[in-house]
Amino acid sequence: MQRMIGRFPILYIAEADAEQAVLSSGVLSHLVDSLPQARFTVVGSAASAPLFADTPRLDELLVLEREGHFEWLALWNQVRATKWGLVVDMRGSALSGKLRRQKRAVRGKDQPGLHAVEAAARVLKLEPDETPAPRLYVSDETMRQVEAMIPASGGDGPILAVGPGVEWMGKRWPAERYAKVATKLLAEDGPLAGGRLMIVGEEIDREAAHTIRYAVPRARVIELQGRLTRLQTAAALSKAVLYVGADSIWTQLAVAAGTPVIAVFGPSDETVRGPWKGVAVRGPRSFEEFRKLDPNLNQAIQHMMDLPWERVLKAAQKVLRERG
């Protein structure tokens, strides 16, 4: 069956890892904004493809369930009949080199020390000052779904969003310290006085959320962990005036939502994965010092204990002052 293709069809092959796909998402948004005549087909994994479901002028969203030979062959059969105006391959796969196309942009090996957002922009050969920020498109329908989950009982004060969840305990900052930061920011004499507290993440983050939610009265807490898709989470985060979180996908979703970000860092390289145009806060040790202690960054060590909550609060207060 012949697929409906626009005047300038673009095939965008996103990374399988959802967090990496968010970091690179500015590439796709740049194409959407700069090529109004283009139509898009996006390929992603089961984790990354849903992030692009609301992309404007999207013809197809294709899911590559696994990385096996037969899955790639099935994808080839879906896309080979089209002569693409442009193929953008963020995975550097062999598939994109075999397709009929006018132009091809493929990601190679990233330059060491280069931020992931800048590395993604180089796929399109953009100048450093043209680097597009991560961005995920959110439809009106997705936004309505999210708004329906935000209770009206908490009032309409400013929203402070917190994302405490991480995939590895080495990056976990104590929930009690998030709570202290939130308490100070949302206090009667704080910069977000009368505001609400939004907590995002997975269902597994509920224990941390339980600690953090005591920062404000129950009616002013919006608990969304485990209730939203990642695209819906980006929609929810777009309503916050500030986000505080760890080195995680939740932080990158906040960046892609355009929300000011404070991110706590320890055994992570903020020069490569820090919040784009946001603020990364770390304790007294550098990333290199953590690597000496934990070379593979996989030991069951709570590396983040030396980052005081006062330092994070100070950074948050500064961002809020600067943004009025």
Secondary structure, DSSP 8 states (H G I E B T S, - for coil): ------SEEEEEE--SSHHHHHHTHHHHHHHHHH-TTEEEEEEE-TTTGGGGTT-TTEEEEEE----SHHHHHHHHHHHTTS-EEEEEETT--SHHHHS-EEEEEE-----TT--HHHHHHGGGT--GGG---------HHHHHHHHTTS-GGG-S--EEEEE---SSGGG---HHHHHHHHHHHHSTTSTTTT-EEEE-S-GGGHHHHHHHGGGS-GGGEEE-TTTS-HHHHHHHHTT-SEEEE-SSHHHHHHHHTT--EEEEESSS-HHHHS-TTSEEEE-SS-HHHHHHHSTTS-SS--GGGGS-HHHHHHHHHHHHHHT-
